[in-house]
Amino acid sequence: MADDWKAHISSKVTICHGRVCIKDTRVMISVILDCLAEGMSEEDILKEYPSLKKGDVNIAIQYAASLARGETIPLRAES
């Protein structure tokens, strides 16, 4: 699986206390995963968080899958 999704996530100290977010948004990956766990569709999530784009939900899933495989995902928290 390609790792190009990694370019679409970020962690900045000044945004959401350094939690991993979809790049250029304040939407944390954990929020997207929580929405999916509650049964929301991608369309519902995009309506709820208009700063997200089509494909961002899949990026969150890919991030979570990598963590579940025990992969280390190096992210340097930017200031």
PyMOL Python script that loads the backbone (N, CA, C, O; Angstrom):
from pymol import cmd

cmd.read_pdbstr("""\
ATOM      1  N   MET A   1       0.849  -1.191   0.000  1.00  0.00           N
ATOM      2  CA  MET A   1       0.000   0.000   0.000  1.00  0.00           C
ATOM      3  C   MET A   1       0.885   1.243   0.000  1.00  0.00           C
ATOM      4  O   MET A   1       1.862   1.329   0.745  1.00  0.00           O
ATOM      5  N   ALA A   2       0.537   2.166  -0.819  1.00  0.00           N
ATOM      6  CA  ALA A   2       1.308   3.404  -0.912  1.00  0.00           C
ATOM      7  C   ALA A   2       1.162   4.218   0.370  1.00  0.00           C
ATOM      8  O   ALA A   2       0.134   4.176   1.046  1.00  0.00           O
ATOM      9  N   ASP A   3       2.199   4.942   0.674  1.00  0.00           N
ATOM     10  CA  ASP A   3       2.198   5.778   1.875  1.00  0.00           C
ATOM     11  C   ASP A   3       1.902   7.237   1.568  1.00  0.00           C
ATOM     12  O   ASP A   3       2.195   8.109   2.386  1.00  0.00           O
ATOM     13  N   ASP A   4       1.321   7.523   0.394  1.00  0.00           N
ATOM     14  CA  ASP A   4       1.067   8.913   0.025  1.00  0.00           C
ATOM     15  C   ASP A   4       0.064   9.593   0.948  1.00  0.00           C
ATOM     16  O   ASP A   4       0.016  10.822   1.002  1.00  0.00           O
ATOM     17  N   TRP A   5      -0.735   8.823   1.672  1.00  0.00           N
ATOM     18  CA  TRP A   5      -1.688   9.395   2.616  1.00  0.00           C
ATOM     19  C   TRP A   5      -0.972  10.148   3.732  1.00  0.00           C
ATOM     20  O   TRP A   5      -1.541  11.065   4.324  1.00  0.00           O
ATOM     21  N   LYS A   6       0.272   9.768   4.024  1.00  0.00           N
ATOM     22  CA  LYS A   6       1.015  10.416   5.107  1.00  0.00           C
ATOM     23  C   LYS A   6       1.228  11.902   4.846  1.00  0.00           C
ATOM     24  O   LYS A   6       1.377  12.684   5.785  1.00  0.00           O
ATOM     25  N   ALA A   7       1.242  12.291   3.586  1.00  0.00           N
ATOM     26  CA  ALA A   7       1.408  13.703   3.246  1.00  0.00           C
ATOM     27  C   ALA A   7       0.165  14.517   3.577  1.00  0.00           C
ATOM     28  O   ALA A   7       0.201  15.747   3.530  1.00  0.00           O
ATOM     29  N   HIS A   8      -0.934  13.847   3.910  1.00  0.00           N
ATOM     30  CA  HIS A   8      -2.204  14.534   4.154  1.00  0.00           C
ATOM     31  C   HIS A   8      -2.562  14.619   5.630  1.00  0.00           C
ATOM     32  O   HIS A   8      -3.678  15.000   5.982  1.00  0.00           O
ATOM     33  N   ILE A   9      -1.610  14.261   6.499  1.00  0.00           N
ATOM     34  CA  ILE A   9      -1.837  14.390   7.935  1.00  0.00           C
ATOM     35  C   ILE A   9      -0.753  15.279   8.519  1.00  0.00           C
ATOM     36  O   ILE A   9       0.341  15.391   7.965  1.00  0.00           O
ATOM     37  N   SER A  10      -1.066  15.905   9.634  1.00  0.00           N
ATOM     38  CA  SER A  10      -0.083  16.771  10.276  1.00  0.00           C
ATOM     39  C   SER A  10      -0.310  16.808  11.776  1.00  0.00           C
ATOM     40  O   SER A  10      -1.376  16.460  12.285  1.00  0.00           O
ATOM     41  N   SER A  11       0.723  17.238  12.449  1.00  0.00           N
ATOM     42  CA  SER A  11       0.661  17.423  13.890  1.00  0.00           C
ATOM     43  C   SER A  11       1.399  18.704  14.207  1.00  0.00           C
ATOM     44  O   SER A  11       2.616  18.791  14.047  1.00  0.00           O
ATOM     45  N   LYS A  12       0.653  19.695  14.656  1.00  0.00           N
ATOM     46  CA  LYS A  12       1.245  20.992  15.007  1.00  0.00           C
ATOM     47  C   LYS A  12       0.868  21.328  16.440  1.00  0.00           C
ATOM     48  O   LYS A  12      -0.291  21.205  16.835  1.00  0.00           O
ATOM     49  N   VAL A  13       1.840  21.743  17.197  1.00  0.00           N
ATOM     50  CA  VAL A  13       1.619  22.073  18.596  1.00  0.00           C
ATOM     51  C   VAL A  13       0.529  23.128  18.752  1.00  0.00           C
ATOM     52  O   VAL A  13      -0.229  23.098  19.721  1.00  0.00           O
ATOM     53  N   THR A  14       0.447  24.041  17.825  1.00  0.00           N
ATOM     54  CA  THR A  14      -0.508  25.145  17.919  1.00  0.00           C
ATOM     55  C   THR A  14      -1.912  24.771  17.441  1.00  0.00           C
ATOM     56  O   THR A  14      -2.840  25.572  17.550  1.00  0.00           O
ATOM     57  N   ILE A  15      -2.065  23.575  16.919  1.00  0.00           N
ATOM     58  CA  ILE A  15      -3.379  23.122  16.445  1.00  0.00           C
ATOM     59  C   ILE A  15      -3.758  21.845  17.188  1.00  0.00           C
ATOM     60  O   ILE A  15      -3.070  20.829  17.089  1.00  0.00           O
ATOM     61  N   CYS A  16      -4.842  21.907  17.920  1.00  0.00           N
ATOM     62  CA  CYS A  16      -5.372  20.751  18.661  1.00  0.00           C
ATOM     63  C   CYS A  16      -4.316  20.121  19.563  1.00  0.00           C
ATOM     64  O   CYS A  16      -4.272  18.900  19.714  1.00  0.00           O
ATOM     65  N   HIS A  17      -3.475  20.947  20.155  1.00  0.00           N
ATOM     66  CA  HIS A  17      -2.452  20.505  21.117  1.00  0.00           C
ATOM     67  C   HIS A  17      -1.535  19.430  20.556  1.00  0.00           C
ATOM     68  O   HIS A  17      -1.066  18.564  21.295  1.00  0.00           O
ATOM     69  N   GLY A  18      -1.278  19.479  19.264  1.00  0.00           N
ATOM     70  CA  GLY A  18      -0.356  18.538  18.643  1.00  0.00           C
ATOM     71  C   GLY A  18      -0.959  17.210  18.237  1.00  0.00           C
ATOM     72  O   GLY A  18      -0.245  16.323  17.769  1.00  0.00           O
ATOM     73  N   ARG A  19      -2.262  17.062  18.407  1.00  0.00           N
ATOM     74  CA  ARG A  19      -2.925  15.819  17.974  1.00  0.00           C
ATOM     75  C   ARG A  19      -2.890  15.730  16.456  1.00  0.00           C
ATOM     76  O   ARG A  19      -2.870  16.746  15.761  1.00  0.00           O
ATOM     77  N   VAL A  20      -2.883  14.504  15.956  1.00  0.00           N
ATOM     78  CA  VAL A  20      -2.808  14.295  14.515  1.00  0.00           C
ATOM     79  C   VAL A  20      -4.137  14.697  13.866  1.00  0.00           C
ATOM     80  O   VAL A  20      -5.210  14.240  14.261  1.00  0.00           O
ATOM     81  N   CYS A  21      -4.028  15.564  12.861  1.00  0.00           N
ATOM     82  CA  CYS A  21      -5.190  16.103  12.140  1.00  0.00           C
ATOM     83  C   CYS A  21      -5.020  15.891  10.644  1.00  0.00           C
ATOM     84  O   CYS A  21      -3.926  15.609  10.156  1.00  0.00           O
ATOM     85  N   ILE A  22      -6.118  16.032   9.939  1.00  0.00           N
ATOM     86  CA  ILE A  22      -6.033  16.130   8.494  1.00  0.00           C
ATOM     87  C   ILE A  22      -5.340  17.459   8.199  1.00  0.00           C
ATOM     88  O   ILE A  22      -5.718  18.494   8.748  1.00  0.00           O
ATOM     89  N   LYS A  23      -4.346  17.431   7.350  1.00  0.00           N
ATOM     90  CA  LYS A  23      -3.535  18.609   7.053  1.00  0.00           C
ATOM     91  C   LYS A  23      -4.411  19.783   6.616  1.00  0.00           C
ATOM     92  O   LYS A  23      -5.373  19.617   5.867  1.00  0.00           O
ATOM     93  N   ASP A  24      -4.061  20.941   7.090  1.00  0.00           N
ATOM     94  CA  ASP A  24      -4.740  22.215   6.783  1.00  0.00           C
ATOM     95  C   ASP A  24      -6.157  22.285   7.336  1.00  0.00           C
ATOM     96  O   ASP A  24      -6.972  23.078   6.864  1.00  0.00           O
ATOM     97  N   THR A  25      -6.454  21.456   8.338  1.00  0.00           N
ATOM     98  CA  THR A  25      -7.739  21.536   9.038  1.00  0.00           C
ATOM     99  C   THR A  25      -7.472  21.450  10.539  1.00  0.00           C
ATOM    100  O   THR A  25      -6.339  21.252  10.976  1.00  0.00           O
ATOM    101  N   ARG A  26      -8.517  21.599  11.296  1.00  0.00           N
ATOM    102  CA  ARG A  26      -8.450  21.372  12.738  1.00  0.00           C
ATOM    103  C   ARG A  26      -9.268  20.136  13.102  1.00  0.00           C
ATOM    104  O   ARG A  26      -9.745  20.002  14.229  1.00  0.00           O
ATOM    105  N   VAL A  27      -9.420  19.252  12.149  1.00  0.00           N
ATOM    106  CA  VAL A  27     -10.203  18.029  12.375  1.00  0.00           C
ATOM    107  C   VAL A  27      -9.240  16.897  12.694  1.00  0.00           C
ATOM    108  O   VAL A  27      -8.455  16.468  11.849  1.00  0.00           O
ATOM    109  N   MET A  28      -9.316  16.423  13.934  1.00  0.00           N
ATOM    110  CA  MET A  28      -8.427  15.353  14.378  1.00  0.00           C
ATOM    111  C   MET A  28      -8.836  14.017  13.759  1.00  0.00           C
ATOM    112  O   MET A  28     -10.016  13.752  13.528  1.00  0.00           O
ATOM    113  N   ILE A  29      -7.837  13.196  13.502  1.00  0.00           N
ATOM    114  CA  ILE A  29      -8.083  11.852  12.982  1.00  0.00           C
ATOM    115  C   ILE A  29      -9.024  11.103  13.931  1.00  0.00           C
ATOM    116  O   ILE A  29      -9.925  10.393  13.484  1.00  0.00           O
ATOM    117  N   SER A  30      -8.815  11.263  15.229  1.00  0.00           N
ATOM    118  CA  SER A  30      -9.647  10.556  16.206  1.00  0.00           C
ATOM    119  C   SER A  30     -11.116  10.954  16.096  1.00  0.00           C
ATOM    120  O   SER A  30     -11.997  10.125  16.325  1.00  0.00           O
ATOM    121  N   VAL A  31     -11.389  12.198  15.751  1.00  0.00           N
ATOM    122  CA  VAL A  31     -12.773  12.649  15.589  1.00  0.00           C
ATOM    123  C   VAL A  31     -13.421  11.933  14.406  1.00  0.00           C
ATOM    124  O   VAL A  31     -14.566  11.488  14.493  1.00  0.00           O
ATOM    125  N   ILE A  32     -12.684  11.825  13.304  1.00  0.00           N
ATOM    126  CA  ILE A  32     -13.216  11.130  12.127  1.00  0.00           C
ATOM    127  C   ILE A  32     -13.492   9.663  12.463  1.00  0.00           C
ATOM    128  O   ILE A  32     -14.538   9.126  12.100  1.00  0.00           O
ATOM    129  N   LEU A  33     -12.553   9.019  13.157  1.00  0.00           N
ATOM    130  CA  LEU A  33     -12.736   7.607  13.521  1.00  0.00           C
ATOM    131  C   LEU A  33     -13.903   7.433  14.487  1.00  0.00           C
ATOM    132  O   LEU A  33     -14.647   6.457  14.392  1.00  0.00           O
ATOM    133  N   ASP A  34     -14.066   8.370  15.415  1.00  0.00           N
ATOM    134  CA  ASP A  34     -15.219   8.317  16.328  1.00  0.00           C
ATOM    135  C   ASP A  34     -16.525   8.425  15.550  1.00  0.00           C
ATOM    136  O   ASP A  34     -17.488   7.718  15.846  1.00  0.00           O
ATOM    137  N   CYS A  35     -16.557   9.305  14.558  1.00  0.00           N
ATOM    138  CA  CYS A  35     -17.766   9.452  13.731  1.00  0.00           C
ATOM    139  C   CYS A  35     -18.083   8.152  12.996  1.00  0.00           C
ATOM    140  O   CYS A  35     -19.236   7.726  12.942  1.00  0.00           O
ATOM    141  N   LEU A  36     -17.062   7.534  12.437  1.00  0.00           N
ATOM    142  CA  LEU A  36     -17.269   6.259  11.743  1.00  0.00           C
ATOM    143  C   LEU A  36     -17.763   5.185  12.711  1.00  0.00           C
ATOM    144  O   LEU A  36     -18.649   4.398  12.378  1.00  0.00           O
ATOM    145  N   ALA A  37     -17.186   5.161  13.902  1.00  0.00           N
ATOM    146  CA  ALA A  37     -17.598   4.176  14.913  1.00  0.00           C
ATOM    147  C   ALA A  37     -19.050   4.367  15.330  1.00  0.00           C
ATOM    148  O   ALA A  37     -19.724   3.412  15.718  1.00  0.00           O
ATOM    149  N   GLU A  38     -19.530   5.611  15.249  1.00  0.00           N
ATOM    150  CA  GLU A  38     -20.927   5.911  15.586  1.00  0.00           C
ATOM    151  C   GLU A  38     -21.876   5.606  14.427  1.00  0.00           C
ATOM    152  O   GLU A  38     -23.093   5.730  14.563  1.00  0.00           O
ATOM    153  N   GLY A  39     -21.310   5.207  13.289  1.00  0.00           N
ATOM    154  CA  GLY A  39     -22.146   4.833  12.155  1.00  0.00           C
ATOM    155  C   GLY A  39     -22.356   5.923  11.120  1.00  0.00           C
ATOM    156  O   GLY A  39     -23.160   5.756  10.204  1.00  0.00           O
ATOM    157  N   MET A  40     -21.651   7.031  11.249  1.00  0.00           N
ATOM    158  CA  MET A  40     -21.801   8.099  10.268  1.00  0.00           C
ATOM    159  C   MET A  40     -21.163   7.681   8.947  1.00  0.00           C
ATOM    160  O   MET A  40     -20.135   7.002   8.933  1.00  0.00           O
ATOM    161  N   SER A  41     -21.769   8.085   7.855  1.00  0.00           N
ATOM    162  CA  SER A  41     -21.203   7.820   6.532  1.00  0.00           C
ATOM    163  C   SER A  41     -20.168   8.897   6.211  1.00  0.00           C
ATOM    164  O   SER A  41     -20.086   9.921   6.889  1.00  0.00           O
ATOM    165  N   GLU A  42     -19.382   8.649   5.168  1.00  0.00           N
ATOM    166  CA  GLU A  42     -18.418   9.658   4.736  1.00  0.00           C
ATOM    167  C   GLU A  42     -19.143  10.956   4.385  1.00  0.00           C
ATOM    168  O   GLU A  42     -18.674  12.044   4.720  1.00  0.00           O
ATOM    169  N   GLU A  43     -20.274  10.841   3.718  1.00  0.00           N
ATOM    170  CA  GLU A  43     -21.036  12.029   3.339  1.00  0.00           C
ATOM    171  C   GLU A  43     -21.482  12.815   4.563  1.00  0.00           C
ATOM    172  O   GLU A  43     -21.410  14.044   4.581  1.00  0.00           O
ATOM    173  N   ASP A  44     -21.949  12.096   5.596  1.00  0.00           N
ATOM    174  CA  ASP A  44     -22.365  12.760   6.831  1.00  0.00           C
ATOM    175  C   ASP A  44     -21.194  13.495   7.485  1.00  0.00           C
ATOM    176  O   ASP A  44     -21.343  14.620   7.962  1.00  0.00           O
ATOM    177  N   ILE A  45     -20.040  12.850   7.501  1.00  0.00           N
ATOM    178  CA  ILE A  45     -18.855  13.452   8.117  1.00  0.00           C
ATOM    179  C   ILE A  45     -18.440  14.694   7.344  1.00  0.00           C
ATOM    180  O   ILE A  45     -18.092  15.710   7.947  1.00  0.00           O
ATOM    181  N   LEU A  46     -18.472  14.626   6.027  1.00  0.00           N
ATOM    182  CA  LEU A  46     -18.100  15.787   5.211  1.00  0.00           C
ATOM    183  C   LEU A  46     -19.065  16.948   5.421  1.00  0.00           C
ATOM    184  O   LEU A  46     -18.658  18.110   5.380  1.00  0.00           O
ATOM    185  N   LYS A  47     -20.325  16.644   5.644  1.00  0.00           N
ATOM    186  CA  LYS A  47     -21.300  17.715   5.929  1.00  0.00           C
ATOM    187  C   LYS A  47     -21.050  18.325   7.305  1.00  0.00           C
ATOM    188  O   LYS A  47     -21.147  19.539   7.480  1.00  0.00           O
ATOM    189  N   GLU A  48     -20.731  17.483   8.272  1.00  0.00           N
ATOM    190  CA  GLU A  48     -20.497  17.934   9.644  1.00  0.00           C
ATOM    191  C   GLU A  48     -19.209  18.758   9.764  1.00  0.00           C
ATOM    192  O   GLU A  48     -19.132  19.688  10.567  1.00  0.00           O
ATOM    193  N   TYR A  49     -18.208  18.410   8.964  1.00  0.00           N
ATOM    194  CA  TYR A  49     -16.906  19.076   9.001  1.00  0.00           C
ATOM    195  C   TYR A  49     -16.560  19.567   7.594  1.00  0.00           C
ATOM    196  O   TYR A  49     -15.832  18.891   6.867  1.00  0.00           O
ATOM    197  N   PRO A  50     -17.071  20.722   7.209  1.00  0.00           N
ATOM    198  CA  PRO A  50     -16.913  21.210   5.831  1.00  0.00           C
ATOM    199  C   PRO A  50     -15.469  21.498   5.415  1.00  0.00           C
ATOM    200  O   PRO A  50     -15.200  21.664   4.225  1.00  0.00           O
ATOM    201  N   SER A  51     -14.551  21.559   6.354  1.00  0.00           N
ATOM    202  CA  SER A  51     -13.149  21.773   5.977  1.00  0.00           C
ATOM    203  C   SER A  51     -12.511  20.500   5.417  1.00  0.00           C
ATOM    204  O   SER A  51     -11.435  20.545   4.821  1.00  0.00           O
ATOM    205  N   LEU A  52     -13.191  19.359   5.615  1.00  0.00           N
ATOM    206  CA  LEU A  52     -12.691  18.098   5.064  1.00  0.00           C
ATOM    207  C   LEU A  52     -13.066  17.979   3.593  1.00  0.00           C
ATOM    208  O   LEU A  52     -14.058  18.546   3.134  1.00  0.00           O
ATOM    209  N   LYS A  53     -12.242  17.222   2.864  1.00  0.00           N
ATOM    210  CA  LYS A  53     -12.503  16.966   1.445  1.00  0.00           C
ATOM    211  C   LYS A  53     -12.746  15.485   1.241  1.00  0.00           C
ATOM    212  O   LYS A  53     -12.395  14.664   2.088  1.00  0.00           O
ATOM    213  N   LYS A  54     -13.347  15.151   0.113  1.00  0.00           N
ATOM    214  CA  LYS A  54     -13.552  13.757  -0.231  1.00  0.00           C
ATOM    215  C   LYS A  54     -12.191  13.059  -0.200  1.00  0.00           C
ATOM    216  O   LYS A  54     -11.222  13.568  -0.763  1.00  0.00           O
ATOM    217  N   GLY A  55     -12.115  11.927   0.438  1.00  0.00           N
ATOM    218  CA  GLY A  55     -10.867  11.184   0.566  1.00  0.00           C
ATOM    219  C   GLY A  55     -10.224  11.331   1.933  1.00  0.00           C
ATOM    220  O   GLY A  55      -9.416  10.489   2.325  1.00  0.00           O
ATOM    221  N   ASP A  56     -10.571  12.393   2.672  1.00  0.00           N
ATOM    222  CA  ASP A  56      -9.976  12.596   3.989  1.00  0.00           C
ATOM    223  C   ASP A  56     -10.389  11.515   4.981  1.00  0.00           C
ATOM    224  O   ASP A  56      -9.599  11.143   5.849  1.00  0.00           O
ATOM    225  N   VAL A  57     -11.603  11.011   4.867  1.00  0.00           N
ATOM    226  CA  VAL A  57     -12.049   9.933   5.747  1.00  0.00           C
ATOM    227  C   VAL A  57     -11.194   8.689   5.502  1.00  0.00           C
ATOM    228  O   VAL A  57     -10.803   8.003   6.447  1.00  0.00           O
ATOM    229  N   ASN A  58     -10.910   8.408   4.252  1.00  0.00           N
ATOM    230  CA  ASN A  58     -10.069   7.263   3.920  1.00  0.00           C
ATOM    231  C   ASN A  58      -8.650   7.440   4.461  1.00  0.00           C
ATOM    232  O   ASN A  58      -8.020   6.467   4.875  1.00  0.00           O
ATOM    233  N   ILE A  59      -8.152   8.655   4.460  1.00  0.00           N
ATOM    234  CA  ILE A  59      -6.832   8.930   5.028  1.00  0.00           C
ATOM    235  C   ILE A  59      -6.822   8.585   6.517  1.00  0.00           C
ATOM    236  O   ILE A  59      -5.857   8.004   7.013  1.00  0.00           O
ATOM    237  N   ALA A  60      -7.885   8.938   7.225  1.00  0.00           N
ATOM    238  CA  ALA A  60      -7.986   8.617   8.647  1.00  0.00           C
ATOM    239  C   ALA A  60      -7.993   7.102   8.864  1.00  0.00           C
ATOM    240  O   ALA A  60      -7.369   6.598   9.797  1.00  0.00           O
ATOM    241  N   ILE A  61      -8.698   6.393   8.003  1.00  0.00           N
ATOM    242  CA  ILE A  61      -8.753   4.929   8.116  1.00  0.00           C
ATOM    243  C   ILE A  61      -7.375   4.327   7.844  1.00  0.00           C
ATOM    244  O   ILE A  61      -6.953   3.405   8.543  1.00  0.00           O
ATOM    245  N   GLN A  62      -6.680   4.834   6.847  1.00  0.00           N
ATOM    246  CA  GLN A  62      -5.339   4.328   6.544  1.00  0.00           C
ATOM    247  C   GLN A  62      -4.379   4.585   7.703  1.00  0.00           C
ATOM    248  O   GLN A  62      -3.552   3.734   8.030  1.00  0.00           O
ATOM    249  N   TYR A  63      -4.489   5.745   8.313  1.00  0.00           N
ATOM    250  CA  TYR A  63      -3.661   6.065   9.482  1.00  0.00           C
ATOM    251  C   TYR A  63      -3.944   5.068  10.613  1.00  0.00           C
ATOM    252  O   TYR A  63      -3.016   4.527  11.215  1.00  0.00           O
ATOM    253  N   ALA A  64      -5.211   4.832  10.893  1.00  0.00           N
ATOM    254  CA  ALA A  64      -5.588   3.906  11.962  1.00  0.00           C
ATOM    255  C   ALA A  64      -5.135   2.483  11.643  1.00  0.00           C
ATOM    256  O   ALA A  64      -4.686   1.764  12.536  1.00  0.00           O
ATOM    257  N   ALA A  65      -5.246   2.074  10.394  1.00  0.00           N
ATOM    258  CA  ALA A  65      -4.819   0.735  10.002  1.00  0.00           C
ATOM    259  C   ALA A  65      -3.315   0.563  10.214  1.00  0.00           C
ATOM    260  O   ALA A  65      -2.864  -0.490  10.665  1.00  0.00           O
ATOM    261  N   SER A  66      -2.551   1.585   9.892  1.00  0.00           N
ATOM    262  CA  SER A  66      -1.105   1.518  10.110  1.00  0.00           C
ATOM    263  C   SER A  66      -0.776   1.372  11.585  1.00  0.00           C
ATOM    264  O   SER A  66       0.099   0.590  11.958  1.00  0.00           O
ATOM    265  N   LEU A  67      -1.474   2.120  12.418  1.00  0.00           N
ATOM    266  CA  LEU A  67      -1.262   1.999  13.861  1.00  0.00           C
ATOM    267  C   LEU A  67      -1.658   0.612  14.362  1.00  0.00           C
ATOM    268  O   LEU A  67      -0.976   0.044  15.214  1.00  0.00           O
ATOM    269  N   ALA A  68      -2.745   0.068  13.843  1.00  0.00           N
ATOM    270  CA  ALA A  68      -3.214  -1.255  14.259  1.00  0.00           C
ATOM    271  C   ALA A  68      -2.218  -2.349  13.864  1.00  0.00           C
ATOM    272  O   ALA A  68      -2.122  -3.372  14.542  1.00  0.00           O
ATOM    273  N   ARG A  69      -1.485  -2.142  12.784  1.00  0.00           N
ATOM    274  CA  ARG A  69      -0.454  -3.095  12.374  1.00  0.00           C
ATOM    275  C   ARG A  69       0.812  -2.936  13.213  1.00  0.00           C
ATOM    276  O   ARG A  69       1.765  -3.697  13.048  1.00  0.00           O
ATOM    277  N   GLY A  70       0.823  -1.967  14.098  1.00  0.00           N
ATOM    278  CA  GLY A  70       1.977  -1.736  14.950  1.00  0.00           C
ATOM    279  C   GLY A  70       3.070  -0.931  14.296  1.00  0.00           C
ATOM    280  O   GLY A  70       4.197  -0.887  14.790  1.00  0.00           O
ATOM    281  N   GLU A  71       2.747  -0.292  13.183  1.00  0.00           N
ATOM    282  CA  GLU A  71       3.736   0.523  12.500  1.00  0.00           C
ATOM    283  C   GLU A  71       3.988   1.815  13.268  1.00  0.00           C
ATOM    284  O   GLU A  71       3.087   2.377  13.889  1.00  0.00           O
ATOM    285  N   THR A  72       5.198   2.254  13.211  1.00  0.00           N
ATOM    286  CA  THR A  72       5.549   3.549  13.787  1.00  0.00           C
ATOM    287  C   THR A  72       5.405   4.593  12.679  1.00  0.00           C
ATOM    288  O   THR A  72       5.973   4.457  11.595  1.00  0.00           O
ATOM    289  N   ILE A  73       4.646   5.619  12.974  1.00  0.00           N
ATOM    290  CA  ILE A  73       4.428   6.673  11.999  1.00  0.00           C
ATOM    291  C   ILE A  73       5.102   7.930  12.526  1.00  0.00           C
ATOM    292  O   ILE A  73       4.551   8.636  13.371  1.00  0.00           O
ATOM    293  N   PRO A  74       6.294   8.202  12.022  1.00  0.00           N
ATOM    294  CA  PRO A  74       7.010   9.365  12.540  1.00  0.00           C
ATOM    295  C   PRO A  74       6.366  10.669  12.103  1.00  0.00           C
ATOM    296  O   PRO A  74       6.297  10.981  10.915  1.00  0.00           O
ATOM    297  N   LEU A  75       5.905  11.409  13.069  1.00  0.00           N
ATOM    298  CA  LEU A  75       5.367  12.750  12.825  1.00  0.00           C
ATOM    299  C   LEU A  75       6.075  13.680  13.785  1.00  0.00           C
ATOM    300  O   LEU A  75       6.076  13.460  14.996  1.00  0.00           O
ATOM    301  N   ARG A  76       6.664  14.696  13.248  1.00  0.00           N
ATOM    302  CA  ARG A  76       7.303  15.689  14.094  1.00  0.00           C
ATOM    303  C   ARG A  76       6.297  16.788  14.354  1.00  0.00           C
ATOM    304  O   ARG A  76       5.824  17.440  13.423  1.00  0.00           O
ATOM    305  N   ALA A  77       5.973  16.991  15.594  1.00  0.00           N
ATOM    306  CA  ALA A  77       5.034  18.062  15.922  1.00  0.00           C
ATOM    307  C   ALA A  77       5.657  19.390  15.564  1.00  0.00           C
ATOM    308  O   ALA A  77       6.714  19.755  16.080  1.00  0.00           O
ATOM    309  N   GLU A  78       5.000  20.103  14.683  1.00  0.00           N
ATOM    310  CA  GLU A  78       5.488  21.406  14.251  1.00  0.00           C
ATOM    311  C   GLU A  78       4.970  22.479  15.181  1.00  0.00           C
ATOM    312  O   GLU A  78       3.890  22.348  15.758  1.00  0.00           O
ATOM    313  N   SER A  79       5.730  23.523  15.322  1.00  0.00           N
ATOM    314  CA  SER A  79       5.262  24.614  16.192  1.00  0.00           C
ATOM    315  C   SER A  79       4.670  25.729  15.384  1.00  0.00           C
ATOM    316  O   SER A  79       4.225  26.730  15.946  1.00  0.00           O
TER     317      SER A  79
END
""", "prot")
cmd.dss("prot")
cmd.show_as("cartoon", "prot")
cmd.util.cbc("prot")
cmd.orient("prot")
